[in-house]
C-alpha cells in the first residue's frame, strides 16, 4: 500500500491508468466499428456499436465508457482507477485498524456469502485491500505447507469451478472459489519450481514486461482468433477444444510481436498505451 501511495506522488495515475483506459477504449470502439462496416469482418465481431451510433445513443455510449466499459475487459482498469483514488483512505484504515482490518474483510465476505447480499465491485476492493493488509503488516507470503496439499487444493478448485459453472453453487461464493484458486496456483507453482523463480528465465522476464499491453490488447484479438480457427477447422467438439487453447497461444505470440514492434518503431505510442510501464 505504501508503494501505491508513493506511485501517486511520483507517477501520475492520469498517465499510468486513466489515459491508457481512454486510449484503449477508443481503439477498441474504433476497431469494432471498422470491422462492422466491412462485410467480411462483420461476421467475426459481436459489437452493435454502429447501430447505437446510428440511433444517436451518444450519451449512453459516453456514460458506459466510464461506468460499464465498452471495451468490456477494461473493467479491471476502471476498478483500479477508483481504488487508486481511494487508496489514501484505505491506507488510513489500515493504520487505524491494524490487525483488525483482516477481520473487517472477513466480515464483509461473511455478509456477502451467508446473507446473499451482493456488494458491487467488492472483489476488486477485497484483493486490493488484502494486498495492502499483507504488505502493511509485513506478513510473510512464503508458506511451504501449500506444497504438501497443492494437488488436493487444485482438485478442490476444479470441482468448485464445475459446480459454479453448472449453477449448483450460488454467485455469492465466487470470491471464496477464487481464494481457493489462488491458493491452488500458488501451491502448484511452489511445487513445480522448487525454489526457482520465473524472473530467472530471461525469455519469461522479457515477455513479462508486456503483460499490461497484452491484457489491454487481448480483446477483441482473442475472440477473432477463436472465430478464425473455428471457421478454418470447422465446428465440432474437438475443434472447439483446439480453438480454445490454440487461440490463446496465437494471441499471445501476436500480442508480443505487436508490442515489440510498437516499442521499437513507435516508443512514444507504446509508452502512452502501456502507461509508461
C-alpha positions in Angstrom: 0.0 0.0 0.0 2.9 2.3 0.7 4.2 1.7 -2.8 0.8 2.7 -4.2 0.9 6.0 -2.2 4.4 6.6 -3.5 3.2 5.9 -7.0 0.5 8.5 -6.6 3.3 11.0 -5.7 6.0 10.1 -8.3 4.0 8.8 -11.2 0.6 10.4 -12.1 -2.2 7.9 -12.3 -3.5 10.1 -15.0 -0.7 8.8 -17.3 -0.4 5.3 -15.9 -4.1 4.4 -15.7 -6.7 6.9 -16.8 -5.2 7.8 -20.2 -4.4 4.2 -21.2 -8.0 3.4 -20.2 -9.3 6.1 -22.6 -6.8 5.2 -25.4 -7.7 1.5 -25.3 -11.4 2.2 -25.1 -11.3 4.4 -28.2 -9.1 1.9 -30.1 -11.4 -0.9 -29.2 -14.5 1.0 -30.3 -12.9 2.3 -33.5 -11.7 -1.2 -34.4 -15.1 -2.7 -33.8 -16.9 0.0 -35.8 -14.4 -0.5 -38.7 -14.9 -4.3 -38.6 -18.7 -3.9 -38.5 -18.6 -1.8 -41.7 -16.6 -4.3 -43.7 -18.8 -7.2 -44.7 -16.1 -9.9 -44.5 -15.0 -9.0 -40.9 -18.5 -8.2 -39.6 -19.1 -12.0 -39.2 -16.3 -12.2 -36.7 -17.5 -9.3 -34.5 -20.1 -9.1 -31.7 -20.5 -5.4 -31.4 -23.5 -3.4 -32.3 -21.8 -0.1 -31.8 -22.6 1.1 -35.3 -26.3 0.6 -34.7 -26.2 2.5 -31.4 -24.4 5.4 -33.2 -26.9 5.4 -36.0 -29.7 5.6 -33.4 -28.0 8.6 -31.7 -27.2 7.0 -28.3 -24.2 9.2 -27.8 -24.9 10.0 -24.2 -25.4 6.3 -23.4 -22.1 5.4 -25.1 -20.1 8.1 -23.2 -21.7 7.1 -19.9 -20.9 3.4 -20.5 -17.3 4.3 -21.3 -16.7 5.1 -17.6 -19.4 3.0 -15.8 -19.6 -0.1 -18.0 -16.6 0.0 -20.3 -17.4 -0.5 -24.0 -14.2 -2.4 -24.1 -15.6 -4.9 -21.5 -12.2 -6.3 -20.5 -11.1 -2.9 -19.2 -13.4 -3.3 -16.1 -10.1 -4.1 -14.3 -8.6 -0.7 -15.2 -11.9 1.0 -14.2 -11.9 -0.6 -10.8 -8.2 0.0 -10.3 -8.6 3.8 -11.1 -11.3 4.0 -8.4 -9.2 2.0 -5.9 -6.1 4.2 -6.5 -8.2 7.3 -5.8 -9.5 5.6 -2.6 -6.0 4.3 -1.6 -5.2 7.1 0.8 -8.5 6.3 2.7 -7.7 2.6 2.6 -4.2 3.3 3.8 -5.6 5.3 6.7 -8.0 2.5 7.6 -5.1 0.0 7.6 -3.1 2.3 10.0 -6.2 2.8 12.3 -7.5 -0.8 12.3 -4.1 -2.5 12.0 -4.6 -6.2 12.5 -8.4 -5.8 12.8 -8.6 -4.8 9.1 -8.4 -8.5 8.2 -11.4 -9.2 10.5 -13.3 -6.4 8.7 -12.6 -8.0 5.3 -13.6 -11.4 6.6 -16.8 -9.9 8.0 -17.7 -8.4 4.6 -17.2 -11.8 3.0 -19.5 -13.5 5.5 -22.2 -10.9 4.9 -21.7 -11.3 1.1 -21.9 -15.1 1.2 -24.1 -16.1 4.1 -26.7 -13.3 3.8 -26.5 -13.3 0.0 -26.1 -9.5 0.0 -24.3 -8.6 -3.2 -21.7 -5.8 -2.9 -20.8 -4.3 -6.3 -17.1 -4.4 -7.1 -16.3 -6.0 -3.7 -14.0 -8.5 -5.3 -11.7 -5.7 -6.6 -11.8 -3.9 -3.2 -11.1 -7.2 -1.4 -8.0 -8.2 -3.3 -6.6 -4.6 -3.4 -7.1 -4.3 0.4 -5.8 -7.8 1.1 -2.5 -6.9 -0.7 -2.3 -3.7 1.3 -3.1 -5.6 4.5 -0.4 -8.2 4.0 2.2 -5.6 2.9 1.4 -3.1 5.7 1.6 -5.8 8.4 4.7 -7.4 6.7 3.3 -10.9 6.8 5.5 -13.4 5.1 3.9 -15.0 1.9 6.4 -17.8 1.9 4.4 -20.8 3.2 5.8 -24.2 2.4 2.8 -26.0 3.7 0.9 -25.3 0.5 3.2 -27.6 -1.5 2.0 -30.6 0.6 -1.6 -30.1 -0.4 -1.2 -28.4 -3.8 -2.8 -31.2 -5.8 -5.7 -31.6 -3.3 -6.4 -27.9 -3.3 -6.2 -27.8 -7.1 -8.7 -30.7 -7.5 -11.0 -29.0 -4.9 -10.8 -25.8 -7.0 -11.6 -27.6 -10.3 -14.7 -29.3 -8.6 -15.9 -25.9 -7.2 -15.5 -24.3 -10.7 -17.6 -27.0 -12.3 -20.2 -26.6 -9.6 -20.2 -22.9 -10.1 -20.4 -23.1 -13.9 -23.4 -25.5 -13.6 -25.1 -23.0 -11.3 -25.1 -25.6 -8.4 -23.3 -23.1 -6.3 -24.7 -19.5 -6.0 -22.8 -16.5 -7.4 -22.1 -15.1 -4.0 -19.5 -17.9 -3.3 -17.3 -16.8 -6.3 -15.0 -14.8 -4.0 -14.3 -18.0 -1.9 -13.8 -20.1 -5.1 -11.3 -17.5 -6.3 -9.4 -17.6 -3.0 -9.1 -21.4 -3.3 -8.0 -20.9 -6.9 -5.2 -18.5 -5.9 -4.0 -21.0 -3.2 -4.0 -23.9 -5.7 -2.0 -22.0 -8.2 0.4 -20.7 -5.5 1.0 -24.2 -4.2 1.3 -25.7 -7.6 3.9 -23.0 -8.6 6.0 -23.7 -5.4 5.8 -27.5 -6.1 6.9 -27.3 -9.7 9.5 -24.5 -9.4 11.1 -25.8 -6.1 12.9 -22.7 -5.1 13.4 -21.3 -8.6 11.7 -18.1 -9.6 10.4 -17.3 -13.1 12.3 -14.0 -13.4 15.5 -16.1 -13.6 14.3 -17.2 -17.1 15.4 -14.4 -19.4 12.8 -15.1 -22.0 9.9 -15.1 -19.5 11.3 -12.0 -17.8 11.4 -10.2 -21.2 7.8 -11.3 -22.1 6.5 -10.3 -18.7 7.3 -6.7 -19.4 4.5 -6.7 -22.0 1.8 -8.1 -19.6 -0.2 -4.8 -19.4 -0.1 -4.4 -23.1 -1.2 -8.0 -23.6 -4.1 -7.5 -21.2 -5.4 -4.5 -23.0 -4.7 -5.9 -26.5 -6.2 -9.4 -25.9 -9.8 -8.3 -26.8 -11.1 -8.4 -29.4 -7.9 -10.1 -30.7 -8.5 -13.4 -28.8 -12.1 -13.6 -30.0 -11.1 -13.0 -33.6 -8.5 -15.8 -33.4 -11.1 -18.2 -31.9 -13.6 -17.5 -34.7 -11.0 -17.7 -37.4 -9.8 -21.1 -36.1 -13.4 -22.4 -36.0 -14.0 -21.1 -39.5 -10.9 -22.9 -40.7 -11.1 -26.3 -38.9 -14.9 -26.5 -38.7 -17.4 -26.5 -35.8 -17.3 -29.6 -33.6 -16.4 -30.5 -30.0 -12.8 -31.3 -31.0 -12.4 -28.0 -32.9 -13.9 -26.0 -30.0 -11.3 -27.5 -27.7 -8.5 -26.9 -30.1 -9.5 -23.3 -30.8 -9.9 -22.7 -27.0 -6.3 -23.4 -26.3 -4.6 -22.6 -29.6 -6.3 -19.2 -29.9 -4.7 -18.1 -26.6 -1.2 -19.2 -27.8 -1.6 -17.4 -31.2 -3.0 -14.3 -29.5 0.0 -14.2 -27.1 2.5 -14.5 -29.9 0.8 -11.9 -32.0 0.4 -9.5 -29.0 4.1 -9.9 -28.1 5.1 -9.2 -31.7 2.9 -6.1 -32.0 4.1 -4.8 -28.6 7.7 -5.4 -29.5 7.2 -3.7 -32.9 5.5 -0.7 -31.3 8.1 -0.4 -28.6 10.9 -0.4 -31.2 9.3 1.6 -34.0 6.9 3.9 -32.1 8.2 4.1 -28.5 6.1 7.1 -27.6 2.9 5.5 -28.7 3.8 2.3 -26.8 4.5 4.3 -23.7 1.2 6.0 -23.9 -0.7 2.8 -24.4 1.2 1.0 -21.6 1.0 3.9 -19.2 4.8 4.2 -19.1 5.3 0.6 -18.0 
